[in-house]
């Protein structure tokens, strides 16, 4: 750590700010402090690129175009703020034609995080199998007394899931709940449709199979970049529960919108236990936009363009010889730093010196080494990230 400080010639005032940053991170637990928290607590920092939180900035631009025209300019904003939004099942009804799923299988969430908590708290009874590294809430939300079995993904396999090994582990452990984030966070590994299908066919004895598709809009299986999803499997496999965040692919994390697809029985149970009015008026407006053909046609073009920009970003990062890039089918990439470089210090230095906010992964269990997770942003921002990293190493 000392060698790295000397190499980049950190000034005393920069070291003070870095220490404050690291204290702020400790206070946020296993999640990163928001950009607003950083700017409020440490106003000396000037954030140029937020490459920590994961969203499609071009989709945010598209949403804002509609929001300005249909909500702000018309005065609809007053109604969205003053009046109650629709109940959960009413909003779910709006989605059924677009998702091609009967609304009785759709549960609306205040972001995907609420759905994760709802499913694990209500349906995990004795044992859960969680792949690591992964999104920490999947093991942090497990109630006391429930056994957690960690399936450690192998570094030599770029932390990709071995489906056959996973199936054998589940047959041995016999959990009532398993979790698959697809693509996985923080490494972006993607299990193809055939792999997920094989898993479902082999694990019919598992009561709850949670497939988190929060990053599925950034994945693809062929050159057409078409969207792949598993909604059509919900009828054949009643133990399947799909979670979908809208924050990442549509760039609207501040609205808190997500949905789950599961059995009618599970949806009804959740609706009877505290999730009647869990959405905001802004979230309901987004969902009404999400199902419109004009909006979706524009979004599909943006989605595919953003995938191309992201893959170009990953290719450019690979030209930096000092770091290792883990292959990704998401809108972020896991970056392994050279041996001896502390990821927390490196991430803080990148923010203080260049205004680039990335995710330090030192708190991610299951990772072997020193890692950052860097999100893809606009083409121009991505170029700035690459040039800054090159300059920092030089």
Secondary structure, 3 states (H helix, E strand, C coil): CHHHHHHHCCCHHHHHHHHHHHHHHHHCCCCCCCHHHHHHHCCCCCCCEECCCCCCHHHHHHHHHHHHHHHHCCCHHHHHHHCCCCCHHHHHHHHHHHHCCCHHHEEEECCHHHHHHHHHHHHCCCEEEEEECCCCHHHHCCCCCCEEEEEECCHHHCCCCCHHHHHHHHHHHCCCEEEEECCCCCCCCCCCHHHHHHHHHHCCCCCEEEEECCCHHHCCCCCCCCCCCCHHHCCCCCCEEEEEECHHHHCCHHHCCEEEECCHHHHHHHHCCCCCCCCCHHHHHHHHHHCCHHHHHHHHHHHHHHHHHHHHHHHHHCCCCCCEEECCCCCEEEEECCCCCCHHHHHHHHHHHHCEECEECCCCCCCCCCEEEEECCCHHHHHHHHHHHHHHHC
